[in-house]
Amino acid sequence: MRASVALLVSGQGIPQEVRRVVVVGAGLAGLGAARSLTDRGIETVVLEARGRVGGRCYTRDGIDLGAHWIHGTEGNPLTYLARQLSVPTMFVGGDSSYSGGWDQLALRGAGGAEIGAEEKLRSVLLADEIRDELDAIRRKLAEEGASDIPVAEALERILTRRAMGEEERRSVEWHIRVWARDDCAADECELSTLWWDDGYQVYGYGDSVFVGGYGALAESLAEGLEVRLGRQVRSIEYGGPAGLGVRVVTDDGDFEGDAVIVTLPLGVLKADAVQFWPPLPRAKREAIARLGMGNLTKVVARFDRPFWPPDQYTFGYLCRPSADRPTIVVNLWKTHRVPALVMMTGGELSREMEYWDDARLRGWTTEVLGDLFGEATPAPSSIERTTWGNDPLARGSYSFMALGATPADVEALAEPVGGRLFFAGEATYRHHWGGAHGAYASGLREAARLTRDPTLLPTRVFTENRRWRDMVLRATRLLNVLTSSMAQEELFARLALLGESAVFSVVPSGELAALATMFERGSFAAGDVVFEAGERATRVYVVASGALEVRGDGAAVAATLERGSVVGEYGGFESLLRTAHTVAREHTEVLALDHERFHRFLLAFPESSLALLKLTIERFARERRTPVGMMLVDE
């Protein structure tokens, strides 16, 4: 006897209980939902247009032509699922935020020469600076309530202010395309500056792969489920009178149930390839229109045996400009003992490549591999490419936050309609869109929503915000470089000075050492103006020797700042205007820190940020002669 689960929803003509559910799509979202419902005793049928399960997770001849990695191994729900199903995985390292793992990448430049560690570090640090400035533009747009702009426009503002040579420019463009074109599967002109990574969460460091490919996971997850292959859905009817449930119309018969979970890819929804009756609510249709569907093409070159360094997992292609070439080449021999190299490209280039004839594709592949490994590179035994953009059942690879879209659109897409129509898939998962783990977790979410059983949800773990992790990794690299290049005597002198400061003495000692490296030394002659009232605060100063005078109206000296005194630290929390003139009373040595670097430090070290914020609030309270509690109420 089939179990039923009360919907616990009244009104709106919603059925009182669910005995049968129709799931549209046998990707990880649909299979995850169906497995959860079936395990709860609910009759569930999965309709899949393809002749296989997995959707955009597709393994052929040992090669993943769709999803490839478990991004962030520990904490990822797919890691737990693989362990439950006894599907073997292999840890490959790297970093799921796409701003780490550079030590493991063999970066090759002109002529295929491997770029040395120092030059590679310079390349990474330069890209870090660009990303820091991009974050600064994003924060400014948000603070001012300004309209969103494409990432390409923000980057152009940054690059036009910099004098860079051809090689530096090429390096920066390569790094940009790694995270934009080949991670988000979209070009910079399509991505939202404000929202492209907003709220996206990442799991533990280091990625993994499935030894048997993602297909092994999908097939194992589908075991025992009622999956009808070759059933292409044409329409979904969900708005009939109470008690009639839903009807899903396919080319090979109709399927009825009490509810339907739709896991169609965003690209299919955008194309209106499946009709809904009644039509979807306006908010959902607009969300579908605004969100972006990216495209990623894999070009797989097979050989009889490896001719490349067999234990090097990834190669970075910096041999020529990356506009029409890949950024990363992956060695499948390292992980799967398949003698093949995979070149990946995203965005507009990937869409164009799907239409290339075989001769052009072979020429492109031969040129790329020849650039990397030299003229003696043998010809591949076969070359194949993925064509997810031209696939009518996918119409792209995965979603991204397009200009004009916001994360609220992801939430709108996930919203059920009428208590009968539910949505899952990577494009519906607020904190993990664009990933296979987001697709799987969304299926569990809808099963839990439909059954009102929260135990179906994936185990919650503490996850990091991708934007925050990016900032921390960039700050860490910078701090390591600054620390290694600073004499011990200088570091000790800075620590002693900051330790005397009433402001920075509250910073934990280990983090104070990191902060000390970020300052720059400066000096002012007697009478020099340090800053004037009304100008935007951009730097914090710590007096090392001599003295500064703070002057109010009428040039009267309001305060004298001597060794250990700090001025300008409030701007690290909020962009403020200077309220007084400050000049050097005599020759004065200072440590100076620009607010962007200070802001990076505060984001990277939350304990220090809280300590300094607490001190700042207490100082404001004292200055206003108001108890802290009352001050907060007034504010």
C-alpha positions in Angstrom: 0.0 0.0 0.0 1.4 3.4 -1.0 2.0 5.9 1.7 0.7 9.4 1.4 2.0 12.6 2.9 -0.3 15.5 3.9 0.6 18.7 2.1 -0.5 20.7 5.2 -1.7 23.5 2.9 -5.3 24.6 2.9 -7.2 26.7 0.4 -6.5 27.4 -3.3 -7.9 24.0 -4.3 -4.7 22.2 -3.5 -5.0 18.5 -3.0 -4.9 17.4 0.6 -2.4 14.6 0.2 0.2 13.4 -2.3 0.3 9.8 -3.4 1.9 10.2 -6.8 4.5 12.6 -8.1 5.7 13.1 -11.7 9.3 14.3 -12.0 10.4 15.9 -15.3 14.0 15.3 -16.0 16.5 12.6 -14.9 19.4 14.8 -14.1 20.8 15.0 -10.5 18.0 17.3 -9.4 15.2 15.0 -10.7 16.9 11.8 -9.5 17.7 13.3 -6.1 14.0 14.3 -5.7 12.7 11.0 -6.9 15.0 9.0 -4.7 13.9 11.0 -1.6 10.2 10.6 -2.4 10.5 6.9 -3.3 12.3 6.3 0.0 9.3 7.9 1.8 6.9 5.5 0.0 5.5 8.0 -2.4 4.9 6.7 -5.9 7.2 8.6 -8.2 7.8 8.4 -12.0 10.7 10.2 -13.7 10.2 11.3 -17.3 13.4 11.8 -19.3 13.6 12.8 -23.0 17.1 11.3 -23.4 17.9 7.7 -23.7 20.0 7.8 -20.5 19.9 9.3 -17.1 22.2 12.1 -15.9 21.2 15.1 -18.0 24.1 17.4 -18.2 26.2 14.9 -16.2 27.3 12.6 -19.1 30.2 10.2 -19.2 31.2 8.5 -22.4 34.2 6.2 -22.8 35.5 7.2 -19.4 35.4 11.0 -20.1 33.0 13.5 -18.5 31.5 15.5 -21.3 29.3 17.5 -18.9 29.9 18.1 -15.2 33.4 17.1 -14.2 34.4 18.0 -10.6 33.0 17.9 -7.1 33.8 21.5 -6.3 35.0 21.7 -2.7 35.2 18.1 -1.5 34.4 18.1 2.2 31.0 19.4 3.0 29.7 19.0 -0.5 26.5 16.9 -0.6 27.7 15.0 -3.6 30.7 13.8 -1.6 28.3 12.4 1.0 26.1 10.9 -1.7 29.1 9.2 -3.4 30.0 7.6 0.0 26.5 6.4 0.6 26.3 4.8 -2.9 29.9 3.5 -2.8 30.8 5.5 -5.9 34.6 6.0 -5.8 36.1 9.5 -6.0 39.6 10.8 -6.3 40.9 14.1 -4.7 42.6 16.3 -7.3 43.2 19.5 -5.3 42.9 22.9 -6.8 40.3 25.3 -5.3 36.6 25.6 -5.9 36.7 29.4 -5.6 38.9 29.5 -8.8 41.3 31.9 -7.1 43.6 29.4 -5.5 45.5 26.2 -6.3 48.0 28.1 -8.5 51.0 26.1 -7.2 49.6 23.0 -8.9 49.1 24.6 -12.3 51.8 24.4 -14.9 51.5 27.8 -16.6 53.1 27.9 -20.1 53.9 31.0 -22.1 55.3 31.8 -25.5 56.9 28.9 -27.2 55.5 26.5 -24.6 58.1 27.6 -22.1 57.0 26.9 -18.5 56.6 30.1 -16.6 58.7 30.0 -13.4 57.4 30.3 -9.9 58.4 34.0 -9.5 56.9 35.1 -12.8 53.7 33.1 -12.1 53.4 34.7 -8.7 53.7 38.2 -10.3 51.0 37.2 -12.7 48.7 36.1 -9.9 49.4 39.1 -7.7 48.6 41.4 -10.6 45.3 39.6 -11.2 44.6 39.9 -7.5 45.0 43.7 -7.7 42.6 43.8 -10.6 40.1 41.7 -8.6 40.5 44.0 -5.6 39.7 47.0 -7.7 36.8 45.2 -9.2 35.4 44.6 -5.7 36.0 48.2 -4.9 33.9 49.3 -7.9 31.2 46.8 -6.8 31.1 48.2 -3.3 30.9 51.8 -4.6 28.0 51.0 -6.9 26.2 49.3 -4.0 26.9 52.2 -1.6 25.7 54.8 -4.1 22.7 52.8 -5.2 24.0 53.1 -8.7 22.8 51.0 -11.7 24.5 47.7 -12.3 27.2 47.6 -15.1 28.7 44.6 -16.9 31.9 43.3 -15.5 33.6 44.2 -18.8 32.8 47.9 -18.3 34.2 47.8 -14.7 37.3 46.0 -15.9 37.9 48.6 -18.6 37.7 51.4 -16.1 40.4 49.6 -14.1 42.7 48.7 -17.0 42.6 52.2 -18.6 44.0 53.6 -15.4 47.0 51.3 -15.5 50.0 51.4 -17.8 50.6 47.8 -18.7 52.8 46.1 -21.3 51.5 43.6 -23.8 52.5 40.6 -21.7 51.0 42.0 -18.5 47.7 42.8 -20.3 47.7 39.3 -21.8 48.2 37.8 -18.3 45.4 39.8 -16.8 43.0 38.9 -19.6 43.9 35.2 -19.1 43.1 35.4 -15.4 39.8 37.2 -16.1 38.8 34.5 -18.6 39.6 31.7 -16.2 36.9 32.9 -13.7 34.5 34.6 -16.1 34.4 32.7 -19.4 35.5 29.3 -18.3 34.0 29.3 -14.8 30.8 31.2 -15.2 30.6 30.1 -18.8 29.9 33.7 -19.9 31.9 36.6 -21.2 32.6 39.6 -19.1 30.2 41.7 -21.1 27.4 39.4 -19.9 28.2 39.2 -16.2 26.7 41.5 -13.6 29.3 43.4 -11.6 27.0 43.7 -8.5 25.7 40.2 -8.4 27.9 37.7 -10.4 29.0 36.0 -7.2 26.7 37.4 -4.6 26.0 34.9 -1.8 27.5 32.0 -3.6 28.8 29.5 -1.1 31.8 27.2 -1.4 32.7 24.1 0.5 36.1 22.8 1.7 39.3 23.4 -0.2 40.2 21.1 -3.0 38.1 19.4 -5.7 37.5 15.7 -6.5 36.5 13.7 -9.5 34.5 10.5 -9.9 36.7 7.6 -10.9 34.0 6.3 -13.2 32.8 9.7 -14.2 29.6 11.6 -13.1 27.6 9.0 -15.1 28.5 6.4 -12.5 26.9 8.6 -9.8 23.8 9.3 -11.8 23.3 5.6 -12.7 23.7 4.5 -9.1 21.3 7.2 -7.9 18.7 6.0 -10.5 18.8 2.3 -9.5 15.4 1.1 -8.4 13.6 4.2 -9.5 10.8 4.3 -12.1 12.5 6.2 -14.9 10.8 6.4 -18.3 13.5 7.2 -20.9 12.6 8.7 -24.3 9.7 10.6 -22.9 9.9 14.2 -24.2 7.6 16.5 -22.3 5.5 18.9 -24.4 3.2 20.5 -21.9 2.4 20.5 -18.2 -1.1 21.1 -17.0 -1.4 22.0 -13.3 -4.3 24.4 -12.9 -7.4 22.1 -13.1 -10.1 21.9 -10.4 -9.4 20.5 -7.0 -8.7 16.8 -7.0 -7.6 16.5 -10.6 -3.9 17.1 -9.8 -1.4 17.5 -12.7 -1.1 16.1 -16.2 2.3 15.9 -18.0 1.9 15.4 -21.8 4.7 13.6 -23.7 5.1 12.3 -27.2 4.4 8.9 -25.8 1.4 9.3 -23.6 0.2 11.4 -20.7 1.2 11.0 -17.0 -0.9 12.2 -14.1 -0.1 12.8 -10.5 -0.9 14.9 -7.5 2.2 17.2 -8.1 5.0 17.6 -10.6 8.6 18.6 -10.0 10.1 20.3 -13.1 13.9 20.1 -13.4 14.2 21.4 -16.9 17.4 23.3 -17.7 17.1 27.1 -17.7 17.9 27.2 -21.4 14.9 25.0 -22.1 12.7 27.2 -20.0 14.0 30.2 -21.8 13.1 28.7 -25.2 9.5 27.9 -24.1 10.1 24.4 -25.3 7.6 23.1 -22.8 4.2 24.7 -22.5 2.6 25.3 -19.1 -1.1 25.6 -18.5 -2.0 28.0 -17.1 1.0 30.1 -18.1 3.6 30.5 -15.5 3.3 33.6 -13.2 4.7 36.8 -14.6 7.4 37.0 -11.9 8.7 33.5 -12.8 8.7 34.3 -16.5 10.7 37.5 -15.9 13.2 35.7 -13.7 13.7 33.1 -16.5 14.3 35.9 -19.0 16.8 37.8 -16.8 19.0 34.9 -15.7 21.8 33.9 -18.0 22.4 30.5 -19.5 26.1 30.0 -20.0 27.9 27.7 -22.4 31.0 25.7 -21.9 32.6 23.6 -24.7 35.0 20.8 -24.0 37.4 19.7 -26.8 38.7 16.3 -26.1 41.9 15.2 -27.9 42.6 11.5 -27.6 46.0 9.9 -28.1 47.4 6.3 -28.2 49.6 7.2 -25.1 50.6 10.3 -23.2 53.4 12.3 -24.7 53.0 15.1 -22.1 54.2 15.1 -18.4 51.8 12.3 -17.2 51.6 13.5 -13.6 50.8 17.1 -14.3 47.1 17.5 -13.9 46.4 21.0 -15.4 48.3 23.2 -17.8 47.6 26.9 -18.2 47.7 28.2 -21.7 49.4 31.6 -21.9 51.2 31.0 -25.1 49.1 33.4 -27.1 46.2 35.8 -26.4 43.3 33.8 -24.9 40.4 35.5 -26.7 40.0 32.6 -29.1 41.9 29.9 -27.2 41.5 27.9 -24.0 42.8 29.0 -20.7 43.2 25.5 -19.1 44.0 22.1 -20.5 43.3 19.1 -18.2 45.2 15.8 -18.3 42.9 12.9 -17.9 45.7 10.4 -17.7 46.5 11.7 -14.2 43.0 10.8 -12.9 41.4 8.3 -15.1 44.3 6.7 -17.0 42.7 7.8 -20.3 45.3 9.2 -22.7 43.4 12.4 -23.5 43.7 16.1 -23.0 40.6 18.3 -22.5 40.6 22.0 -23.6 37.8 24.1 -22.2 36.3 27.4 -23.5 33.2 29.2 -22.4 31.0 32.1 -23.5 30.7 33.3 -27.1 33.8 31.4 -28.2 32.2 28.1 -27.1 29.0 28.9 -28.9 30.9 29.6 -32.1 33.0 26.5 -31.8 29.9 24.3 -31.8 29.4 25.4 -35.5 33.0 24.9 -36.7 33.6 22.2 -39.3 35.9 19.3 -38.4 38.8 20.7 -40.3 38.8 24.0 -38.4 38.4 22.2 -35.1 41.3 20.0 -35.8 43.4 22.9 -36.9 42.6 24.8 -33.7 43.3 21.8 -31.5 46.6 21.1 -33.3 47.7 24.7 -32.9 46.9 24.8 -29.1 48.6 21.6 -28.3 51.6 22.5 -30.5 51.9 25.8 -28.6 51.9 24.0 -25.3 54.1 21.0 -26.1 56.1 21.9 -29.2 56.3 21.0 -32.9 56.8 17.3 -32.2 53.4 17.0 -30.7 51.7 14.0 -32.4 48.4 14.2 -34.1 45.4 13.1 -31.9 43.8 9.8 -32.8 40.4 11.5 -32.4 39.0 14.9 -31.5 35.5 15.5 -30.2 33.7 18.4 -28.7 30.6 19.0 -26.6 27.7 20.9 -28.0 25.4 21.7 -25.1 24.3 25.0 -26.6 22.9 23.2 -29.7 21.4 20.5 -27.6 17.6 21.1 -27.6 17.3 19.3 -24.3 19.9 21.6 -22.6 20.4 24.8 -24.7 23.5 25.6 -22.7 25.7 24.3 -19.9 24.7 26.1 -16.7 23.3 29.3 -15.4 25.1 32.6 -14.5 24.1 35.9 -13.0 23.6 38.0 -16.1 23.5 41.8 -16.2 20.0 42.8 -15.1 19.5 39.6 -13.0 19.8 39.3 -9.2 19.8 36.4 -6.8 16.2 37.2 -6.2 15.5 35.8 -9.7 16.9 32.4 -8.6 14.5 32.4 -5.7 11.6 33.4 -7.9 12.4 30.5 -10.3 12.4 28.1 -7.3 9.1 29.3 -6.0 6.3 26.6 -6.3 3.1 27.5 -8.1 -0.3 26.5 -6.7 0.9 23.8 -4.4 1.2 21.4 -7.4 4.0 22.7 -9.6 7.5 22.6 -8.1 10.8 23.6 -9.6 14.4 22.2 -9.1 17.7 22.3 -10.9 21.0 24.2 -10.6 19.4 27.5 -11.8 17.0 27.4 -8.8 19.5 27.0 -6.0 20.2 30.4 -4.4 23.7 29.6 -3.0 25.0 27.1 -5.5 23.7 27.9 -8.9 25.7 26.7 -11.9 26.9 23.5 -10.1 26.0 19.8 -10.1 25.9 19.9 -6.3 23.4 22.8 -6.4 21.2 20.7 -8.8 21.2 17.7 -6.5 20.5 19.8 -3.4 17.6 21.5 -5.1 16.0 18.2 -5.8 16.2 17.3 -2.1 14.8 20.7 -1.2 11.7 20.2 -3.4 11.1 16.7 -2.0 11.4 18.2 1.5 9.1 21.0 0.6 6.5 18.8 -1.0 6.5 16.3 1.9 7.1 18.9 4.7 9.9 16.6 5.8 13.1 18.7 6.6 15.1 15.5 7.2 15.3 15.1 3.5 17.4 18.3 3.2 21.2 17.8 2.8 23.2 17.9 6.0 24.0 21.5 6.8 27.7 22.4 7.1 29.4 25.7 7.7 30.2 27.0 4.2 32.2 30.1 3.1 31.0 32.8 0.9 32.9 32.6 -2.3 33.5 36.4 -2.4 34.9 36.3 1.1 37.2 33.3 0.3 38.5 35.1 -2.8 39.3 38.1 -0.7 41.0 36.0 2.0 43.1 34.2 -0.5 44.2 37.4 -2.2 45.0 39.0 1.1 47.0 35.9 2.1 49.1 35.9 -1.0 49.8 39.6 -0.6 50.7 39.3 3.1 53.1 36.4 2.3 54.9 38.5 -0.3 55.1 41.5 1.9 56.3 39.5 4.9 59.0 37.7 2.9 60.3 40.9 1.5 60.5 42.8 4.8 63.5 42.8 7.1 62.9 41.3 10.5 64.1 44.5 12.2 61.6 46.6 10.3 58.7 44.2 11.1 59.7 44.3 14.9 59.8 48.1 14.8 56.3 48.2 13.2 54.9 45.8 15.7 56.3 47.8 18.6 54.8 51.0 17.2 51.4 49.5 16.5 51.4 47.8 19.9 51.8 51.3 21.5 48.8 52.6 19.6 45.5 52.8 21.5 43.8 51.7 18.3 45.8 48.8 16.9 46.9 47.4 20.2 43.5 45.6 20.3 44.4 43.5 17.3 45.4 40.0 18.2 49.2 39.6 18.0 49.2 37.0 15.2 47.0 39.2 13.0 48.8 42.4 14.0 52.0 40.9 12.4 50.0 40.5 9.2 48.6 44.1 9.4 52.0 45.6 10.1 53.3 44.4 6.7 50.5 46.2 4.8 51.6 49.7 5.9 54.0 51.9 3.9 56.5 54.3 5.5 56.1 58.0 4.7 57.3 61.4 6.0 56.2 65.0 6.2 58.3 68.1 6.6 57.3 70.8 9.1 54.3 72.6 7.8 53.3 70.0 5.2 49.5 69.4 4.9 48.7 65.8 5.6 45.0 66.2 4.6 42.4 68.9 4.6 38.8 69.1 6.0 36.2 68.1 3.5 38.4 65.8 1.4 37.6 62.1 1.1 39.5 60.0 3.6 41.6 57.4 1.8 44.4 56.5 4.2 45.0 55.8 7.9 48.2 57.2 9.5 50.1 56.1 12.5 52.7 58.6 13.9 56.1 57.0 14.3 58.1 60.1 15.2 57.6 63.8 15.3 54.1 65.2 15.7 51.0 66.2 13.7 48.6 69.0 14.6 44.8 68.7 14.1 43.5 72.2 13.4 39.8 73.2 13.5 38.2 76.4 12.4 40.4 79.5 12.6 43.5 77.3 12.5 43.4 76.7 16.2 45.2 73.5 17.3 42.5 71.0 18.5 44.9 68.1 19.1 48.5 67.1 18.8 49.3 63.6 17.6 52.6 62.1 18.7 54.2 58.6 18.5 51.5 55.9 18.4 48.6 58.2 17.6 46.3 57.1 14.8 44.2 59.2 12.5 41.8 58.1 9.7 41.0 54.6 10.8 37.2 55.2 10.7 37.4 55.3 6.9 38.3 51.6 6.9 34.7 50.9 8.0 32.9 53.6 6.0 33.9 56.1 3.3 34.0 59.4 5.2 35.0 63.1 4.7 37.8 64.5 6.7 36.5 66.8 9.5 39.7 68.8 10.2 43.0 70.0 8.8 46.0 68.1 9.8 49.6 69.4 9.3 53.0 68.3 10.4 54.3 70.4 13.3 57.9 69.2 12.7 59.5 66.6 10.6 57.3 63.6 11.1 57.6 59.9 10.1 54.4 57.9 9.7 53.1 54.5 8.7 50.4 54.9 6.2 47.8 52.4 5.0 45.3 53.0 2.2 41.7 52.2 3.1 41.3 49.6 0.4 44.1 47.5 1.9 42.7 48.2 5.4 39.3 47.0 4.2 40.9 43.8 2.8 42.5 43.2 6.2 39.2 43.7 8.0 37.4 41.3 5.7 40.2 38.7 5.9 40.5 38.8 9.7 37.0 38.9 11.4 38.4 38.8 14.9 40.4 41.9 14.3 37.5 43.5 12.5 35.2 43.0 15.5 37.9 44.2 18.0 38.4 47.4 16.0 34.7 47.9 15.5 34.1 47.5 19.3 36.8 50.1 20.0 35.4 52.5 17.4 31.9 52.3 18.9 33.3 52.9 22.4 35.3 55.9 21.1 32.2 57.4 19.4 30.3 57.0 22.6 32.9 58.7 24.7 33.3 61.6 22.2 29.5 62.1 22.3 29.4 61.7 26.1 26.6 59.3 25.6 26.3 55.7 27.0 26.9 53.1 24.3 23.5 51.6 24.7 21.7 55.0 24.4 23.9 55.9 21.4 22.8 52.8 19.5 19.2 53.7 20.2 19.7 57.2 18.9 21.4 55.9 15.8 
